Amino acid sequence: MRIIVLVFSFLLALASLILTFTVSNRFWWTLLISIPIFLWALYDANQKKRAIVRNFPIIGRSRYVAEWLRPKLYQYFVEPDTDGRPFNRLDRNIIYQRSKNVNDTTPFGTQLNIYDEGYEWINHSIAAIDHHKIEEDPRVIVGGTNCKQPYSMSLFNVAAMSFGSLSKNAVMALNGGAAIGNFAHNTGEGGISQYHDKFNGDLIYQIGTGYFGCRTADGNFSDELFVERTSKDNVKMIEIKLSQGAKPGHGGILPAKKATPEIAKIRNIEPHKAVLSPPFHRAFSTPIGLMKFIGKCQNLSGGKPVGFKLCVGQKSEFIAICKAMLETGIKPDFIAVDGGEGGTGAAPLEFSNSVGMPFIEGLSFVYNTLIGFDIKKEITLIASGKIVSGFHIFRAISLGADACNSARAMMMAVGCIQALECNHNTCPTGVATQDPRLIKGLDVSDKKYRVANYHKETVKSFIELMAAAGIDDPDKINRSHVNRRVDRNRTKAYHEIFPYLAEGCLLNNDSVPVEWRNDVAIADPNSFEPKFESIYIESD
């Protein structure tokens, strides 16, 4: 094939030359086609980087075209509505329809196979409630006993996404939607930009390991800059990011070419220099250190709610954090739980696929641990993990959440089409790119209303589900209301799959459940490293 292509392209070029110079000069245009083809084939046959192109000049390049087209053709012409990944077509459609405020009903019954393992549903009530009689915008008050500026938070909010990962227009649309719908917008760890302030929507200022926006020149936490950032009226809460669902336990680096003067000013870094975000925090190194840092931030912010976000990893580490709360008397105002399936930008494949506890297991574990140490009543629990619909909110609250955050669904409300090009700076809708030509296509004046619409309609659907279950207050939702098919012939309620712990049972060694004893025993408030010498061994 290699020889055939070379000979064919050579003969084509030769024929063009003969036609042009011996028959008629009207054939000169054939040279513009044939000679580049011959040179292209010659180059492909002699290059050494791509074996398939070397063996099949020109023709071999069709493989790369097919690779580029494959996900697009698959998404629109091949995949069933229920099988798309990371979000299927049914979920994406409900986001688009609600954001556009158009008909979001579905005809002819469910497309889901309700006898497949993993199918979930809510128990409705014969004594259902008129949903119009339920508060249409239920809120949760975030702030512990010592909080001076508690925040009334919506049940559904924008999860952490930084300017840099998202375009400036996407950030403005999210903040504009948050301002219209009266819900919170998490800044992500990239700091507070002028685009986050554009519409004065409520902000949750997230601090990651890079301390962007409140860092010293050597990369440590800056008290002065933190006070400056958090003194703004639109900053309602502060979130310390311990880990995230996309790549828990993984640091990151901002390349020098991305450290533009604009980004450098927002993040308080030097322009045109690479910046490392380590996988660990420099401001603390132990659970007790974390609590003291939270207490410090509570004081520096003037008493605004301060909490932390994590994707659960080693159970003993979170148990150690709870022990540190009891030992220091300092408690976060909220805890945000992310799932290992999360992620809005780029992450190593192994981390996306194989690191971190999935959202449902992580949320139920965190809630049970807080109950077991009798400290849940002082801490708001926020869930963040592929939350798209009213059912997802209901399910999260049944597991113990007080409120929910969503990232990728909010991106879709802005216009994301799940092109899966977030890590290439080529997002076709201008959401996850810094290319000015692509950003220009995202109209903030339109998209901010779509974000607000999606929030409003999703909360409304949650209220309707709650009313159908005969519940008039989110606080009355529990794990018995949600069921899962565990195999074709058996189903279980969530309280059977994820049993509740007795309140305060982890405070006394004698009352710790057997399956928790090892993790509780090795958890040390003075270190994130487990004390394996304290491991529990059940006697005969």
URTALIN-V961160 format. One record per helix or strand. SS is the DSSP state (a for helix, b for strand). FROM is the first residue (numbers start at 0). TO is the last residue. If there is no record, write none. Layout:
BEGIN
SS & FROM & TO
SS & FROM & TO
END
This chain:
BEGIN
a & 1 & 22
a & 24 & 45
a & 50 & 54
a & 58 & 77
a & 88 & 98
b & 119 & 121
a & 130 & 132
b & 138 & 141
b & 148 & 148
b & 150 & 153
b & 155 & 157
b & 162 & 162
b & 165 & 165
a & 167 & 180
b & 184 & 185
b & 202 & 206
b & 214 & 214
b & 220 & 220
a & 222 & 229
b & 234 & 240
b & 251 & 253
a & 255 & 257
a & 260 & 266
b & 274 & 276
a & 286 & 299
b & 303 & 310
a & 314 & 327
b & 333 & 337
a & 348 & 353
a & 358 & 371
a & 375 & 377
b & 379 & 383
a & 389 & 398
b & 402 & 405
a & 407 & 413
a & 421 & 423
a & 435 & 438
a & 443 & 467
a & 473 & 475
a & 478 & 480
b & 481 & 486
b & 489 & 492
a & 493 & 496
a & 508 & 510
a & 513 & 521
b & 523 & 523
b & 526 & 526
a & 531 & 533
END
